[in-house]
Amino acid sequence: MLIRNYMTPDPLTVRPDTPVEEIANLLLKHRINGMPVVDEAGRLLGIVTAADLVYRGADERLEPRESVWKENFYISFLNPRGHAPGKAEGRTAAEVMTAEIHTVGPDMDPSVAARLMVNHRLVSLPVMEAGKVIGVISRIDLLGHLKKMENPLKRED
């Protein structure tokens, strides 16, 4: 079997300028963990996950913050050339996404995706073909693959 047999085809994607609030609403509405970020041509730029948004939300709500004036003073003093927002301050997909991502191809064995997920603690992977995102494979998809095999999840005592 191949990844194409287990992946979710035509996944929801967002553009780099999509606001984080809209991304959060889409993740909740569709009960998914992440979304690829693509440009106008459909090329993969990164991925935004629920973890990225939780990190951002936790930073804004749990840590005491100094005044905006004081933060801007430190930013301009310590970084006079300009300050690029980090994930905790990001307001768009481009500002909170993870740009260094692992991908798989549709004609790969699902064990390749499983190994990447285990090694890098990933929940899902974009599936790429001809430079475009054509699907996403998740841990749940792989669990379905394992279940269809000669029941490798069942252990004899």
JORA-V68260 format. One record per residue. RES is the residue in one letter. SS is DSSP state (helix for helix, strand for strand, loop for the rest). Layout:
res | ss
RES | SS
RES | SS
This chain:
res | ss
M | loop
L | loop
I | helix
R | helix
N | helix
Y | loop
M | loop
T | strand
P | strand
D | loop
P | loop
L | loop
T | strand
V | strand
R | loop
P | loop
D | loop
T | loop
P | strand
V | helix
E | helix
E | helix
I | helix
A | helix
N | helix
L | helix
L | helix
L | helix
K | helix
H | helix
R | loop
I | loop
N | loop
G | strand
M | strand
P | strand
V | strand
V | strand
D | loop
E | loop
A | loop
G | loop
R | loop
L | strand
L | strand
G | strand
I | strand
V | strand
T | strand
A | helix
A | helix
D | helix
L | helix
V | helix
Y | helix
R | helix
G | helix
A | helix
D | helix
E | helix
R | helix
L | helix
E | loop
P | loop
R | loop
E | loop
S | loop
V | helix
W | helix
K | helix
E | helix
N | helix
F | helix
Y | helix
I | helix
S | helix
F | helix
L | helix
N | loop
P | loop
R | loop
G | loop
H | loop
A | loop
P | loop
G | loop
K | loop
A | loop
E | loop
G | loop
R | loop
T | strand
A | helix
A | helix
E | helix
V | helix
M | loop
T | strand
A | loop
E | loop
I | loop
H | loop
T | strand
V | strand
G | strand
P | loop
D | loop
M | loop
D | loop
P | helix
S | helix
V | helix
A | helix
A | helix
R | helix
L | helix
M | helix
V | helix
N | helix
H | helix
R | loop
L | loop
V | loop
S | strand
L | strand
P | strand
V | strand
M | strand
E | strand
A | loop
G | loop
K | strand
V | strand
I | strand
G | strand
V | strand
I | strand
S | strand
R | helix
I | helix
D | helix
L | helix
L | helix
G | helix
H | helix
L | helix
K | helix
K | helix
M | loop
E | loop
N | loop
P | loop
L | loop
K | loop
R | loop
E | loop
D | loop
